[in-house]
Amino acid sequence: MIDKIKYPLKFEPILKEKIWGGTKLKQLLAKNSTKNNIGESWEISDVDSNISVVSNGLWKGKTLKQLIQTFKGNLVGEKIYKQFGENFPLLIKFIDAKEALSIQLHPNDALAKKRHNSFGKTEMWYVMQADKNANLIVGFKTEINKKQYLNHLNTQTLTDILNIDLVKEGDVYFIPTGRVHAIGAGVLLAEIQQTSDVTYRIYDWNRQDDAGNYRDLHTEEALDALDLTAQKEYKTNYHQNARGSNKMVTCKYFTSNILFLDKEIKIDHTLKSSFVIYMCVSGEGVQFVSNDFEERLLYGETILLPASINKYSIIPIKDSKLLEIYIE
């Protein structure tokens, strides 16, 4: 009986057409689609009806759910399996916004459980490419109350009170539940989040679909979930020039580091009880090498290292940047 997966897993991207989607996922990240409005590539997903399927090696064709059911803690980590059972805790995406996304927020775990039988959605963004003057909306400029918020919402002046940042490659934003946010037009990014598809849309730019319909808004639902406080700065600061691994975000739901690779590095995750995900966000790509496997990861691809694999080398094909994601 095989009790461990002995190689890194790659998955078939789940591509999502969006009213705001574009062509960068096809043109820059080589996602295979004939559509011209692909907004999201779900790289690793355990969301109902959108469960990832392995695309490489011995377990090709098996779903992520089937592998967790079979390998349990050897795949995700013993502590993680004890906490989440057969549910994979993270949803990993690439997002291309040709047009701005709706202004939105997500409920916390308690509210999402009560209303939707779901996890909440804490997330982070890593900007991979941004057109000139492209921006992200994250949080409020100053703290406000619900009455002020609703007044701006009803008079369609919401953007007057929101924090809007011009962005460039390498910018990182951590978005806890309740924080209002939107990806602006011209931004390509990687998104790491809890496994949840619950979104409260509060403003959608009066946009209509091809049939002339407006998308649903969630004004009332959002009121109980909304964080009306303000931060001095929303962008996450981290070391952007150091070689090797640099920590970006740590929270109870995930840790994300960035690896700047110009030569081979050796990885030892023996002390971690977690799977590790890598996303290639810059450069040509890398090779993952151990005594048991050799697997290539190219720009715009994602790979999952089972918890039972803890020692391996990463060799850049050329200078590359990887996001490294796991749960502490």
C-alpha positions as CSV (number, residue, x, y, z in Angstrom):
1,M,0.0,0.0,0.0
2,I,1.3,3.5,-0.9
3,D,1.1,5.7,2.1
4,K,2.9,8.8,0.7
5,I,3.0,10.9,-2.4
6,K,6.6,11.1,-3.4
7,Y,6.6,14.0,-5.9
8,P,5.2,17.6,-6.2
9,L,1.7,17.9,-7.5
10,K,0.5,20.1,-10.3
11,F,-3.2,20.7,-11.1
12,E,-5.3,21.6,-14.1
13,P,-6.1,25.4,-13.8
14,I,-9.8,26.1,-13.4
15,L,-10.4,29.1,-15.6
16,K,-13.2,31.6,-14.8
17,E,-14.9,33.9,-17.2
18,K,-15.6,37.3,-15.6
19,I,-17.3,40.5,-16.8
20,W,-14.1,42.3,-15.8
21,G,-11.6,39.6,-17.1
22,G,-9.0,40.0,-19.8
23,T,-6.4,38.1,-21.8
24,K,-3.3,38.3,-19.6
25,L,-3.8,34.9,-18.1
26,K,-3.6,33.5,-21.6
27,Q,-0.9,35.8,-23.1
28,L,1.4,36.2,-20.1
29,L,0.7,33.1,-18.0
30,A,0.0,30.6,-20.9
31,K,-3.3,29.5,-19.6
32,N,-5.1,27.5,-22.3
33,S,-8.5,29.2,-23.3
34,T,-10.2,30.5,-26.4
35,K,-12.1,33.1,-24.3
36,N,-11.1,36.7,-24.1
37,N,-12.5,37.5,-20.7
38,I,-10.7,35.1,-18.3
39,G,-10.6,36.8,-15.0
40,E,-9.4,34.1,-12.7
41,S,-7.3,30.9,-12.8
42,W,-8.0,28.8,-9.7
43,E,-4.7,27.0,-9.3
44,I,-5.5,24.9,-6.2
45,S,-9.1,24.7,-5.1
46,D,-11.3,22.6,-2.8
47,V,-14.4,24.7,-3.3
48,D,-17.5,22.7,-4.0
49,S,-18.0,22.0,-7.7
50,N,-14.5,23.4,-8.4
51,I,-12.1,20.8,-6.9
52,S,-8.7,20.7,-8.5
53,V,-7.6,17.7,-10.6
54,V,-3.9,16.5,-10.6
55,S,-2.2,17.1,-14.0
56,N,1.1,15.3,-13.5
57,G,2.7,12.0,-12.4
58,L,1.3,8.8,-10.9
59,W,-1.8,10.5,-9.5
60,K,-2.8,12.4,-12.6
61,G,-6.6,12.5,-12.9
62,K,-7.2,12.2,-9.2
63,T,-8.9,15.1,-7.4
64,L,-7.4,17.0,-4.5
65,K,-10.2,15.8,-2.3
66,Q,-9.5,12.1,-3.2
67,L,-5.8,12.6,-2.4
68,I,-6.6,14.1,1.0
69,Q,-9.0,11.2,1.7
70,T,-6.3,8.7,0.9
71,F,-3.1,10.3,2.3
72,K,-4.6,12.5,5.1
73,G,-1.8,14.1,7.2
74,N,0.9,12.8,4.9
75,L,-0.4,15.2,2.3
76,V,-1.6,18.3,4.2
77,G,0.2,17.8,7.6
78,E,-1.0,16.1,10.7
79,K,-2.1,19.2,12.6
80,I,-3.8,20.6,9.5
81,Y,-5.7,17.3,8.9
82,K,-6.7,17.2,12.5
83,Q,-8.1,20.8,12.2
84,F,-9.7,20.7,8.7
85,G,-10.2,17.0,8.0
86,E,-10.8,16.3,4.3
87,N,-11.2,20.0,3.5
88,F,-8.2,21.8,2.0
89,P,-7.8,25.1,3.8
90,L,-6.5,27.4,1.0
91,L,-7.7,28.6,-2.4
92,I,-4.9,29.7,-4.7
93,K,-5.6,32.0,-7.7
94,F,-4.1,34.2,-10.4
95,I,-6.4,37.1,-11.3
96,D,-6.4,39.4,-14.3
97,A,-8.5,42.6,-14.1
98,K,-9.0,44.2,-17.5
99,E,-11.6,46.3,-15.8
100,A,-12.0,47.1,-12.1
101,L,-13.6,44.5,-9.9
102,S,-16.6,45.4,-7.7
103,I,-15.9,47.0,-4.4
104,Q,-16.4,44.2,-1.9
105,L,-15.6,42.6,1.4
106,H,-15.7,39.2,3.0
107,P,-17.3,38.0,6.3
108,N,-15.2,36.4,9.1
109,D,-15.3,32.8,10.1
110,A,-18.2,33.1,12.6
111,L,-20.5,35.1,10.3
112,A,-19.6,33.0,7.2
113,K,-20.3,29.8,9.2
114,K,-23.7,31.1,10.5
115,R,-24.9,32.4,7.1
116,H,-23.2,30.3,4.5
117,N,-21.8,27.2,6.3
118,S,-18.4,28.4,5.0
119,F,-15.1,29.6,6.2
120,G,-14.5,33.3,6.1
121,K,-12.1,34.8,3.6
122,T,-8.9,36.3,4.8
123,E,-6.6,36.9,1.8
124,M,-3.5,38.5,0.4
125,W,-2.4,39.9,-3.0
126,Y,0.9,39.9,-4.7
127,V,1.1,42.2,-7.8
128,M,2.8,40.4,-10.7
129,Q,2.2,43.1,-13.3
130,A,0.4,46.5,-13.4
131,D,-0.3,48.8,-16.3
132,K,0.5,52.5,-16.0
133,N,-1.6,54.2,-13.3
134,A,-3.2,50.9,-12.3
135,N,-4.5,50.8,-8.7
136,L,-6.0,48.8,-5.9
137,I,-8.6,49.9,-3.4
138,V,-7.9,48.7,0.1
139,G,-9.6,50.1,3.2
140,F,-10.9,53.6,4.2
141,K,-8.9,56.8,4.2
142,T,-10.1,57.7,7.7
143,E,-12.3,55.9,10.2
144,I,-16.0,56.5,9.6
145,N,-19.4,55.3,11.1
146,K,-22.2,53.3,9.4
147,K,-24.3,56.4,8.8
148,Q,-21.5,58.1,6.9
149,Y,-20.7,55.0,5.0
150,L,-24.3,54.5,3.9
151,N,-24.6,58.1,2.9
152,H,-21.6,57.8,0.6
153,L,-22.9,54.5,-0.7
154,N,-26.4,55.9,-1.5
155,T,-25.0,59.0,-3.2
156,Q,-22.5,57.0,-5.2
157,T,-19.5,58.8,-3.7
158,L,-18.1,55.8,-2.0
159,T,-14.7,56.2,-3.7
160,D,-14.3,59.6,-2.0
161,I,-13.7,57.9,1.3
162,L,-11.7,54.8,0.1
163,N,-7.9,54.4,0.1
164,I,-6.7,54.0,-3.5
165,D,-3.0,53.1,-4.1
166,L,-1.2,53.1,-7.4
167,V,0.6,49.8,-7.6
168,K,3.6,48.1,-9.3
169,E,5.1,44.7,-9.5
170,G,6.1,43.3,-6.1
171,D,3.5,45.2,-4.1
172,V,1.8,43.1,-1.4
173,Y,-1.5,43.7,0.4
174,F,-2.9,41.7,3.3
175,I,-6.7,41.8,3.4
176,P,-8.4,40.6,6.6
177,T,-12.1,39.9,6.7
178,G,-14.3,43.0,6.8
179,R,-11.8,45.2,5.0
180,V,-13.3,46.8,1.9
181,H,-11.2,46.2,-1.3
182,A,-11.2,46.1,-5.1
183,I,-8.7,45.2,-7.8
184,G,-8.3,48.0,-10.3
185,A,-8.2,47.8,-14.1
186,G,-4.8,46.7,-15.5
187,V,-3.6,44.6,-12.5
188,L,-2.4,41.0,-12.7
189,L,-1.9,39.4,-9.3
190,A,-1.6,36.2,-7.3
191,E,-4.1,35.7,-4.6
192,I,-3.8,33.5,-1.5
193,Q,-7.0,33.0,0.6
194,Q,-9.0,30.8,2.8
195,T,-11.1,28.2,1.0
196,S,-14.2,30.3,0.6
197,D,-16.3,31.7,-2.3
198,V,-18.3,34.1,-0.1
199,T,-18.2,37.8,-1.3
200,Y,-20.3,40.7,-0.3
201,R,-20.4,43.1,-3.3
202,I,-21.2,46.7,-2.2
203,Y,-20.6,48.7,-5.4
204,D,-20.2,47.6,-9.0
205,W,-19.6,50.8,-10.9
206,N,-23.2,50.7,-12.3
207,R,-21.9,48.0,-14.7
208,Q,-24.2,45.9,-16.8
209,D,-23.6,42.5,-18.4
210,D,-24.1,41.7,-22.1
211,A,-27.8,41.2,-21.4
212,G,-28.2,44.5,-19.7
213,N,-28.4,43.1,-16.2
214,Y,-26.8,44.5,-13.1
215,R,-25.0,42.1,-10.7
216,D,-26.5,41.6,-7.3
217,L,-25.3,43.9,-4.5
218,H,-25.1,42.8,-0.8
219,T,-25.7,46.1,1.0
220,E,-27.5,44.7,4.1
221,E,-25.3,41.6,4.5
222,A,-22.1,43.7,4.3
223,L,-23.2,46.0,7.2
224,D,-22.6,43.3,9.8
225,A,-19.3,42.3,8.3
226,L,-17.8,45.7,7.4
227,D,-14.6,47.0,9.2
228,L,-15.0,50.8,9.3
229,T,-11.6,51.5,10.9
230,A,-8.7,52.9,9.0
231,Q,-4.9,52.2,8.8
232,K,-2.1,54.6,8.1
233,E,-0.8,52.3,5.4
234,Y,-2.3,49.2,3.9
235,K,0.6,48.0,1.8
236,T,2.8,45.3,3.4
237,N,6.5,46.1,3.7
238,Y,9.0,43.3,3.2
239,H,12.6,42.9,2.0
240,Q,12.5,43.0,-1.8
241,N,16.2,42.7,-2.7
242,A,17.5,40.0,-0.4
243,R,18.5,36.6,-1.9
244,G,16.8,33.5,-0.5
245,S,13.5,33.5,1.5
246,N,11.9,36.7,2.8
247,K,8.7,36.7,4.9
248,M,5.8,38.7,3.7
249,V,2.6,37.8,5.6
250,T,2.0,35.6,8.6
251,C,-1.5,35.0,10.0
252,K,-3.3,32.0,11.6
253,Y,-4.6,31.1,8.1
254,F,-1.4,31.1,6.1
255,T,2.2,32.2,6.0
256,S,3.6,33.5,2.7
257,N,7.2,34.1,1.9
258,I,8.9,35.3,-1.3
259,L,12.0,33.5,-2.6
260,F,14.5,35.4,-4.8
261,L,16.4,32.8,-6.7
262,D,19.6,33.3,-8.7
263,K,21.2,30.0,-7.7
264,E,20.3,26.7,-6.2
265,I,18.9,26.6,-2.7
266,K,18.3,23.6,-0.4
267,I,15.0,23.4,1.4
268,D,14.4,21.6,4.7
269,H,10.8,21.7,6.0
270,T,11.3,18.9,8.5
271,L,10.0,21.0,11.4
272,K,6.9,22.0,9.5
273,S,3.7,20.0,9.7
274,S,2.2,21.5,6.6
275,F,2.0,21.2,2.8
276,V,4.0,23.9,0.9
277,I,2.7,25.7,-2.2
278,Y,4.9,27.5,-4.6
279,M,3.8,30.0,-7.3
280,C,6.2,31.3,-9.9
281,V,5.5,35.0,-10.1
282,S,8.5,36.3,-12.0
283,G,11.3,34.9,-14.2
284,E,11.5,31.9,-16.4
285,G,11.0,29.2,-13.7
286,V,12.7,26.6,-11.6
287,Q,13.4,22.9,-11.1
288,F,12.5,21.1,-7.9
289,V,14.9,18.2,-7.4
290,S,15.4,15.4,-4.8
291,N,16.4,11.8,-4.9
292,D,12.8,10.8,-5.7
293,F,11.7,13.4,-8.3
294,E,12.6,16.3,-10.7
295,E,9.7,18.6,-11.5
296,R,9.8,21.9,-13.4
297,L,7.7,25.0,-12.4
298,L,7.4,27.8,-15.0
299,Y,6.3,31.4,-14.8
300,G,2.5,31.5,-14.0
301,E,2.4,27.9,-12.6
302,T,1.7,26.6,-9.2
303,I,2.9,23.4,-7.4
304,L,2.1,21.7,-4.1
305,L,4.7,19.8,-2.1
306,P,3.0,17.2,0.2
307,A,3.9,17.5,3.9
308,S,5.7,14.2,3.7
309,I,8.3,15.8,1.3
310,N,10.5,18.0,3.4
311,K,14.0,18.0,1.8
312,Y,14.6,19.1,-1.8
313,S,16.5,21.6,-3.9
314,I,15.1,24.5,-6.0
315,I,17.3,25.4,-9.0
316,P,16.4,28.5,-11.0
317,I,16.3,28.1,-14.8
318,K,17.1,31.9,-14.8
319,D,16.6,34.4,-12.0
320,S,13.1,33.8,-10.7
321,K,10.8,34.7,-7.8
322,L,8.5,32.2,-6.1
323,L,5.8,32.7,-3.5
324,E,6.1,30.1,-0.8
325,I,2.8,29.4,1.1
326,Y,2.2,27.1,4.1
327,I,0.4,27.1,7.5
328,E,2.4,27.6,10.6
